[in-house]
Amino acid sequence: MEEFIHTLADQRQVRIVLDEDGNEIRVFTYPAGERIGNFTFRCIEQASPLEQDEHRLINAYLEGLGGAYLRCGIGRKCLQLAMEELGWMVTVAENDGRRREDGGHQTGDAPSFIRQMREEQLIA
């Protein structure tokens, strides 16, 4: 597990924990350690060893602590770390309005967040 301290624009700090084996990124306040939320992924192995495995984002929850840490750039930072530190190619299921058993459907702010992250090339 790797940990990173990230400073937000308003100078608050968060601790981001990368759990490659558990396919999860967890976010906590720093230094207090209160849980803000997590990003959960499902690894989709490719048939060819020449192709990179996908890490499908199936849950993005940063609404802990009453949503006090929403729209602060934490989601972007989590995806950057997934790509840069873990080497993951992050994907998402298409937003077709269907509810998925694995939680990979998009709700709330997810469609606009995903659109922005695709433009920034943090989601394939």
N, CA, C and O atoms as a DFTB+ gen file, in Angstrom:
496 C
 N C O
     1  1       0.835      -1.179       0.000
     2  2       0.000       0.000       0.000
     3  2       0.879       1.240       0.000
     4  3       1.876       1.327       0.716
     5  1       0.482       2.177      -0.812
     6  2       1.182       3.459      -0.851
     7  2       0.248       4.534      -0.332
     8  3      -0.967       4.455      -0.514
     9  1       0.823       5.545       0.319
    10  2       0.041       6.652       0.848
    11  2       0.613       7.973       0.365
    12  3       1.825       8.132       0.221
    13  1      -0.281       8.910       0.118
    14  2       0.107      10.236      -0.335
    15  2      -0.688      11.275       0.442
    16  3      -1.879      11.094       0.696
    17  1      -0.031      12.352       0.813
    18  2      -0.710      13.488       1.428
    19  2      -0.903      14.507       0.307
    20  3       0.049      14.900      -0.366
    21  1      -2.144      14.922       0.123
    22  2      -2.488      15.857      -0.954
    23  2      -3.091      17.119      -0.341
    24  3      -3.998      17.042       0.487
    25  1      -2.584      18.277      -0.753
    26  2      -3.086      19.555      -0.263
    27  2      -4.088      20.117      -1.264
    28  3      -3.788      20.251      -2.450
    29  1      -5.276      20.442      -0.775
    30  2      -6.336      20.997      -1.614
    31  2      -6.113      22.496      -1.809
    32  3      -5.291      23.103      -1.122
    33  1      -6.843      23.081      -2.741
    34  2      -6.703      24.508      -3.031
    35  2      -6.962      25.372      -1.803
    36  3      -6.367      26.440      -1.661
    37  1      -7.849      24.916      -0.909
    38  2      -8.160      25.695       0.303
    39  2      -7.219      25.358       1.465
    40  3      -7.468      25.750       2.605
    41  1      -6.146      24.635       1.171
    42  2      -5.080      24.269       2.113
    43  2      -5.433      23.129       3.067
    44  3      -4.590      22.747       3.879
    45  1      -6.644      22.570       3.002
    46  2      -6.919      21.355       3.771
    47  2      -6.095      20.228       3.157
    48  3      -5.751      20.265       1.976
    49  1      -5.789      19.239       3.971
    50  2      -5.008      18.108       3.483
    51  2      -5.794      16.814       3.632
    52  3      -6.589      16.645       4.556
    53  1      -5.544      15.905       2.690
    54  2      -6.154      14.582       2.728
    55  2      -5.056      13.539       2.560
    56  3      -4.013      13.797       1.959
    57  1      -5.320      12.359       3.105
    58  2      -4.403      11.221       2.937
    59  2      -5.078      10.264       1.962
    60  3      -6.209       9.829       2.184
    61  1      -4.377       9.942       0.885
    62  2      -4.898       9.044      -0.146
    63  2      -4.104       7.743      -0.063
    64  3      -2.876       7.742      -0.157
    65  1      -4.819       6.644       0.115
    66  2      -4.197       5.334       0.278
    67  2      -4.509       4.485      -0.944
    68  3      -5.675       4.239      -1.256
    69  1      -3.458       4.034      -1.641
    70  2      -3.604       3.182      -2.818
    71  2      -3.447       1.729      -2.391
    72  3      -2.392       1.327      -1.902
    73  1      -4.499       0.952      -2.580
    74  2      -4.476      -0.474      -2.254
    75  2      -4.591      -1.237      -3.572
    76  3      -5.684      -1.615      -3.992
    77  1      -3.452      -1.453      -4.211
    78  2      -3.425      -2.103      -5.522
    79  2      -4.029      -3.500      -5.456
    80  3      -4.783      -3.893      -6.346
    81  1      -3.706      -4.248      -4.417
    82  2      -4.216      -5.617      -4.306
    83  2      -5.725      -5.656      -4.110
    84  3      -6.392      -6.569      -4.595
    85  1      -6.265      -4.668      -3.399
    86  2      -7.694      -4.623      -3.158
    87  2      -8.456      -3.821      -4.205
    88  3      -9.675      -3.670      -4.116
    89  1      -7.732      -3.309      -5.197
    90  2      -8.343      -2.505      -6.264
    91  2      -9.160      -1.348      -5.698
    92  3     -10.285      -1.091      -6.128
    93  1      -8.570      -0.658      -4.727
    94  2      -9.304       0.427      -4.086
    95  2      -8.363       1.586      -3.762
    96  3      -7.181       1.390      -3.482
    97  1      -8.911       2.780      -3.806
    98  2      -8.219       3.978      -3.346
    99  2      -9.097       4.588      -2.262
   100  3     -10.260       4.908      -2.509
   101  1      -8.541       4.750      -1.055
   102  2      -9.302       5.295       0.067
   103  2      -8.792       6.690       0.407
   104  3      -7.606       6.987       0.262
   105  1      -9.710       7.539       0.861
   106  2      -9.364       8.930       1.152
   107  2      -9.797       9.275       2.579
   108  3     -10.919       8.982       2.990
   109  1      -8.885       9.902       3.322
   110  2      -9.115      10.285       4.707
   111  2      -8.690      11.737       4.921
   112  3      -7.863      12.264       4.178
   113  1      -9.256      12.373       5.933
   114  2      -8.755      13.691       6.306
   115  2      -7.347      13.498       6.872
   116  3      -6.991      12.416       7.338
   117  1      -6.568      14.557       6.819
   118  2      -5.222      14.493       7.380
   119  2      -5.021      15.732       8.232
   120  3      -5.275      16.842       7.763
   121  1      -4.579      15.577       9.454
   122  2      -4.060      14.378      10.095
   123  2      -5.107      13.576      10.869
   124  3      -4.777      12.501      11.369
   125  1      -6.343      14.041      10.992
   126  2      -7.341      13.405      11.864
   127  2      -7.681      11.971      11.465
   128  3      -7.966      11.150      12.337
   129  1      -7.659      11.650      10.181
   130  2      -7.920      10.286       9.747
   131  2      -9.382       9.929       9.585
   132  3      -9.721       8.746       9.560
   133  1     -10.263      10.920       9.475
   134  2     -11.681      10.627       9.253
   135  2     -11.882      10.206       7.801
   136  3     -11.312      10.800       6.886
   137  1     -12.693       9.184       7.604
   138  2     -12.886       8.649       6.248
   139  2     -13.780       9.568       5.416
   140  3     -14.892       9.909       5.820
   141  1     -13.275       9.960       4.250
   142  2     -14.031      10.784       3.305
   143  2     -14.731       9.894       2.292
   144  3     -15.879      10.148       1.927
   145  1     -14.052       8.859       1.840
   146  2     -14.657       7.956       0.877
   147  2     -13.631       7.098       0.178
   148  3     -12.510       6.926       0.656
   149  1     -14.032       6.555      -0.970
   150  2     -13.144       5.654      -1.700
   151  2     -13.554       5.549      -3.163
   152  3     -14.685       5.854      -3.542
   153  1     -12.610       5.113      -3.959
   154  2     -12.836       4.718      -5.344
   155  2     -12.573       3.220      -5.391
   156  3     -11.527       2.764      -4.929
   157  1     -13.502       2.452      -5.938
   158  2     -13.342       1.006      -6.042
   159  2     -13.310       0.624      -7.515
   160  3     -14.092       1.138      -8.316
   161  1     -12.408      -0.274      -7.865
   162  2     -12.204      -0.696      -9.240
   163  2     -12.346      -2.211      -9.355
   164  3     -12.179      -2.938      -8.377
   165  1     -12.655      -2.670     -10.554
   166  2     -12.668      -4.103     -10.858
   167  2     -11.676      -4.308     -11.993
   168  3     -11.799      -3.691     -13.051
   169  1     -10.699      -5.168     -11.773
   170  2      -9.698      -5.445     -12.803
   171  2     -10.295      -6.363     -13.863
   172  3     -10.855      -7.415     -13.553
   173  1     -10.163      -5.947     -15.111
   174  2     -10.615      -6.741     -16.250
   175  2      -9.364      -7.132     -17.027
   176  3      -8.763      -6.312     -17.721
   177  1      -8.990      -8.389     -16.896
   178  2      -7.772      -8.864     -17.544
   179  2      -8.011      -9.040     -19.041
   180  3      -9.053      -9.537     -19.468
   181  1      -7.039      -8.629     -19.810
   182  2      -7.120      -8.748     -21.265
   183  2      -6.613     -10.124     -21.698
   184  3      -5.747     -10.710     -21.048
   185  1      -7.156     -10.624     -22.790
   186  2      -6.780     -11.954     -23.292
   187  2      -5.338     -11.981     -23.778
   188  3      -4.638     -12.979     -23.609
   189  1      -4.904     -10.899     -24.371
   190  2      -3.549     -10.837     -24.922
   191  2      -2.606     -10.200     -23.914
   192  3      -2.941      -9.180     -23.312
   193  1      -1.427     -10.791     -23.725
   194  2      -0.453     -10.182     -22.813
   195  2       0.086      -8.853     -23.350
   196  3       0.729      -8.105     -22.614
   197  1      -0.171      -8.555     -24.622
   198  2       0.281      -7.309     -25.214
   199  2      -0.660      -6.151     -24.891
   200  3      -0.296      -4.989     -25.067
   201  1      -1.872      -6.463     -24.417
   202  2      -2.835      -5.425     -24.081
   203  2      -2.820      -5.156     -22.581
   204  3      -2.632      -6.066     -21.774
   205  1      -3.020      -3.898     -22.226
   206  2      -3.032      -3.516     -20.815
   207  2      -4.377      -3.877     -20.185
   208  3      -5.432      -3.651     -20.777
   209  1      -4.324      -4.442     -18.972
   210  2      -5.553      -4.729     -18.238
   211  2      -6.303      -3.429     -17.967
   212  3      -5.693      -2.372     -17.804
   213  1      -7.626      -3.517     -17.919
   214  2      -8.460      -2.370     -17.573
   215  2      -8.750      -2.414     -16.081
   216  3      -8.833      -3.490     -15.489
   217  1      -8.900      -1.265     -15.489
   218  2      -9.397      -1.159     -14.119
   219  2     -10.673      -0.333     -14.199
   220  3     -10.639       0.896     -14.264
   221  1     -11.803      -1.042     -14.194
   222  2     -13.100      -0.388     -14.342
   223  2     -13.519       0.234     -13.018
   224  3     -13.593      -0.442     -11.992
   225  1     -13.791       1.524     -13.057
   226  2     -14.279       2.236     -11.885
   227  2     -15.727       1.824     -11.646
   228  3     -16.598       2.084     -12.475
   229  1     -15.981       1.174     -10.499
   230  2     -17.345       0.703     -10.228
   231  2     -17.995       1.452      -9.074
   232  3     -19.205       1.345      -8.874
   233  1     -17.211       2.210      -8.310
   234  2     -17.794       2.999      -7.241
   235  2     -16.879       4.176      -6.942
   236  3     -15.684       4.009      -6.696
   237  1     -17.456       5.356      -6.968
   238  2     -16.725       6.572      -6.609
   239  2     -17.545       7.285      -5.549
   240  3     -18.574       7.889      -5.851
   241  1     -17.092       7.215      -4.320
   242  2     -17.826       7.791      -3.205
   243  2     -16.900       8.711      -2.414
   244  3     -15.956       8.254      -1.770
   245  1     -17.180       9.998      -2.472
   246  2     -16.410      10.965      -1.685
   247  2     -17.348      11.864      -0.882
   248  3     -17.003      13.001      -0.560
   249  1     -18.526      11.351      -0.564
   250  2     -19.548      12.135       0.112
   251  2     -19.475      12.065       1.634
   252  3     -20.331      12.623       2.320
   253  1     -18.464      11.386       2.166
   254  2     -18.334      11.296       3.616
   255  2     -18.189      12.667       4.252
   256  3     -17.858      13.641       3.575
   257  1     -18.432      12.741       5.534
   258  2     -18.337      13.977       6.312
   259  2     -19.270      15.060       5.767
   260  3     -18.928      16.241       5.719
   261  1     -20.454      14.616       5.362
   262  2     -21.470      15.555       4.894
   263  2     -21.171      16.200       3.555
   264  3     -21.740      17.241       3.228
   265  1     -20.288      15.598       2.779
   266  2     -19.952      16.150       1.464
   267  2     -19.000      17.335       1.515
   268  3     -18.848      18.054       0.527
   269  1     -18.360      17.541       2.658
   270  2     -17.468      18.698       2.843
   271  2     -16.242      18.664       1.939
   272  3     -15.540      19.668       1.816
   273  1     -15.973      17.522       1.302
   274  2     -14.785      17.398       0.459
   275  2     -15.131      17.160      -1.006
   276  3     -14.272      16.755      -1.790
   277  1     -16.372      17.407      -1.375
   278  2     -16.769      17.270      -2.781
   279  2     -16.269      18.464      -3.589
   280  3     -16.125      19.572      -3.071
   281  1     -16.008      18.210      -4.870
   282  2     -15.600      19.245      -5.825
   283  2     -14.350      20.014      -5.380
   284  3     -14.244      21.229      -5.547
   285  1     -13.410      19.253      -4.807
   286  2     -12.147      19.837      -4.341
   287  2     -10.952      19.295      -5.113
   288  3      -9.811      19.626      -4.792
   289  1     -11.195      18.466      -6.128
   290  2     -10.100      17.902      -6.905
   291  2      -9.595      16.564      -6.396
   292  3      -8.608      16.043      -6.916
   293  1     -10.253      15.995      -5.384
   294  2      -9.789      14.720      -4.830
   295  2      -9.986      13.590      -5.840
   296  3      -9.102      12.750      -6.002
   297  1     -11.124      13.558      -6.514
   298  2     -11.376      12.513      -7.507
   299  2     -10.351      12.536      -8.622
   300  3      -9.855      11.489      -9.039
   301  1     -10.033      13.725      -9.105
   302  2      -9.012      13.886     -10.144
   303  2      -7.670      13.346      -9.650
   304  3      -6.983      12.623     -10.371
   305  1      -7.302      13.702      -8.418
   306  2      -6.028      13.253      -7.856
   307  2      -6.002      11.733      -7.720
   308  3      -4.975      11.108      -7.984
   309  1      -7.114      11.133      -7.311
   310  2      -7.177       9.674      -7.194
   311  2      -6.930       9.012      -8.548
   312  3      -6.185       8.036      -8.636
   313  1      -7.549       9.538      -9.594
   314  2      -7.352       8.967     -10.934
   315  2      -5.927       9.187     -11.431
   316  3      -5.352       8.310     -12.077
   317  1      -5.356      10.353     -11.134
   318  2      -3.959      10.603     -11.520
   319  2      -3.034       9.597     -10.851
   320  3      -2.141       9.046     -11.495
   321  1      -3.244       9.358      -9.566
   322  2      -2.398       8.402      -8.846
   323  2      -2.597       6.985      -9.368
   324  3      -1.637       6.220      -9.457
   325  1      -3.829       6.627      -9.714
   326  2      -4.086       5.298     -10.276
   327  2      -3.295       5.103     -11.557
   328  3      -2.741       4.031     -11.801
   329  1      -3.246       6.144     -12.369
   330  2      -2.541       6.057     -13.642
   331  2      -1.022       6.147     -13.454
   332  3      -0.277       5.321     -13.982
   333  1      -0.573       7.147     -12.705
   334  2       0.866       7.414     -12.594
   335  2       1.592       6.462     -11.645
   336  3       2.695       6.012     -11.953
   337  1       1.002       6.155     -10.518
   338  2       1.682       5.337      -9.516
   339  2       1.424       3.835      -9.693
   340  3       2.312       3.015      -9.463
   341  1       0.195       3.484     -10.105
   342  2      -0.155       2.073     -10.247
   343  2      -0.094       1.597     -11.690
   344  3      -0.093       0.393     -11.943
   345  1      -0.043       2.523     -12.636
   346  2       0.004       2.150     -14.042
   347  2      -1.316       1.631     -14.578
   348  3      -1.341       0.914     -15.579
   349  1      -2.409       1.982     -13.926
   350  2      -3.711       1.482     -14.331
   351  2      -4.287       2.268     -15.503
   352  3      -4.117       3.483     -15.602
   353  1      -4.969       1.552     -16.384
   354  2      -5.800       2.180     -17.407
   355  2      -7.223       2.122     -16.852
   356  3      -7.827       1.051     -16.774
   357  1      -7.749       3.282     -16.469
   358  2      -9.068       3.343     -15.841
   359  2     -10.141       3.479     -16.916
   360  3     -10.022       4.295     -17.830
   361  1     -11.188       2.670     -16.793
   362  2     -12.334       2.746     -17.689
   363  2     -13.600       2.837     -16.834
   364  3     -13.564       2.626     -15.622
   365  1     -14.705       3.153     -17.484
   366  2     -16.014       3.152     -16.826
   367  2     -17.021       2.528     -17.774
   368  3     -16.829       2.526     -18.990
   369  1     -18.097       1.997     -17.204
   370  2     -19.184       1.478     -18.028
   371  2     -19.902       2.667     -18.679
   372  3     -19.936       3.764     -18.123
   373  1     -20.461       2.436     -19.842
   374  2     -21.206       3.489     -20.515
   375  2     -22.417       3.893     -19.690
   376  3     -23.009       3.067     -18.996
   377  1     -22.776       5.150     -19.769
   378  2     -23.923       5.668     -19.037
   379  2     -25.185       5.450     -19.873
   380  3     -25.644       6.352     -20.573
   381  1     -25.737       4.237     -19.788
   382  2     -26.890       3.878     -20.601
   383  2     -28.182       3.821     -19.795
   384  3     -29.208       3.370     -20.304
   385  1     -28.144       4.272     -18.544
   386  2     -29.333       4.311     -17.712
   387  2     -29.654       3.011     -16.998
   388  3     -30.567       2.973     -16.173
   389  1     -28.924       1.944     -17.297
   390  2     -29.175       0.659     -16.632
   391  2     -28.417       0.580     -15.307
   392  3     -27.289       1.057     -15.186
   393  1     -29.061      -0.028     -14.328
   394  2     -28.422      -0.269     -13.036
   395  2     -27.593      -1.546     -13.148
   396  3     -28.105      -2.584     -13.568
   397  1     -26.326      -1.475     -12.778
   398  2     -25.436      -2.619     -12.894
   399  2     -25.235      -3.289     -11.541
   400  3     -25.145      -2.622     -10.510
   401  1     -25.165      -4.615     -11.562
   402  2     -24.986      -5.377     -10.327
   403  2     -23.687      -5.032      -9.615
   404  3     -23.632      -5.048      -8.385
   405  1     -22.630      -4.716     -10.382
   406  2     -21.329      -4.429      -9.761
   407  2     -21.219      -2.989      -9.256
   408  3     -20.185      -2.602      -8.712
   409  1     -22.285      -2.189      -9.433
   410  2     -22.251      -0.799      -8.970
   411  2     -21.661       0.150      -9.983
   412  3     -21.485       1.330      -9.682
   413  1     -21.345      -0.328     -11.185
   414  2     -20.683       0.480     -12.195
   415  2     -21.573       1.451     -12.945
   416  3     -21.128       2.056     -13.920
   417  1     -22.818       1.617     -12.519
   418  2     -23.688       2.600     -13.167
   419  2     -23.387       3.994     -12.607
   420  3     -22.833       4.131     -11.517
   421  1     -23.759       5.016     -13.368
   422  2     -23.430       6.385     -12.993
   423  2     -24.630       7.076     -12.347
   424  3     -25.745       7.036     -12.866
   425  1     -24.375       7.704     -11.210
   426  2     -25.415       8.429     -10.498
   427  2     -24.890       9.802     -10.097
   428  3     -23.685      10.048     -10.134
   429  1     -25.789      10.686      -9.718
   430  2     -25.400      11.996      -9.195
   431  2     -24.545      12.774     -10.168
   432  3     -24.909      12.946     -11.331
   433  1     -23.400      13.248      -9.688
   434  2     -22.470      14.048     -10.481
   435  2     -21.572      13.213     -11.382
   436  3     -20.759      13.765     -12.125
   437  1     -21.707      11.887     -11.327
   438  2     -20.783      11.010     -12.054
   439  2     -20.701      11.298     -13.554
   440  3     -19.587      11.374     -14.073
   441  1     -21.812      11.464     -14.285
   442  2     -21.679      11.686     -15.725
   443  2     -20.823      12.908     -16.083
   444  3     -19.995      12.834     -16.991
   445  1     -21.012      14.012     -15.391
   446  2     -20.206      15.198     -15.712
   447  2     -18.756      15.013     -15.260
   448  3     -17.839      15.456     -15.951
   449  1     -18.535      14.368     -14.114
   450  2     -17.175      14.100     -13.650
   451  2     -16.445      13.207     -14.652
   452  3     -15.300      13.481     -15.011
   453  1     -17.096      12.158     -15.094
   454  2     -16.473      11.220     -16.030
   455  2     -16.178      11.900     -17.364
   456  3     -15.120      11.684     -17.956
   457  1     -17.099      12.708     -17.828
   458  2     -16.876      13.448     -19.080
   459  2     -15.621      14.321     -18.960
   460  3     -14.787      14.343     -19.865
   461  1     -15.495      15.037     -17.841
   462  2     -14.327      15.898     -17.620
   463  2     -13.043      15.074     -17.523
   464  3     -12.015      15.459     -18.081
   465  1     -13.096      13.950     -16.822
   466  2     -11.899      13.123     -16.672
   467  2     -11.486      12.483     -17.996
   468  3     -10.299      12.256     -18.229
   469  1     -12.448      12.194     -18.857
   470  2     -12.108      11.697     -20.195
   471  2     -11.416      12.784     -21.008
   472  3     -10.453      12.510     -21.724
   473  1     -11.904      14.009     -20.898
   474  2     -11.269      15.124     -21.609
   475  2      -9.824      15.323     -21.132
   476  3      -8.945      15.681     -21.915
   477  1      -9.599      15.088     -19.855
   478  2      -8.242      15.224     -19.287
   479  2      -7.425      13.936     -19.473
   480  3      -6.281      13.863     -19.026
   481  1      -7.991      12.947     -20.111
   482  2      -7.360      11.660     -20.413
   483  2      -6.962      10.893     -19.161
   484  3      -5.963      10.174     -19.160
   485  1      -7.743      11.043     -18.094
   486  2      -7.536      10.262     -16.886
   487  2      -8.424       9.031     -16.870
   488  3      -8.199       8.114     -16.081
   489  1      -9.433       9.001     -17.738
   490  2     -10.278       7.832     -17.953
   491  2     -10.228       7.521     -19.441
   492  3     -10.427       8.405     -20.274
   493  1      -9.961       6.259     -19.771
   494  2      -9.855       5.847     -21.182
   495  2     -11.223       5.855     -21.839
   496  3     -11.341       5.538     -23.023
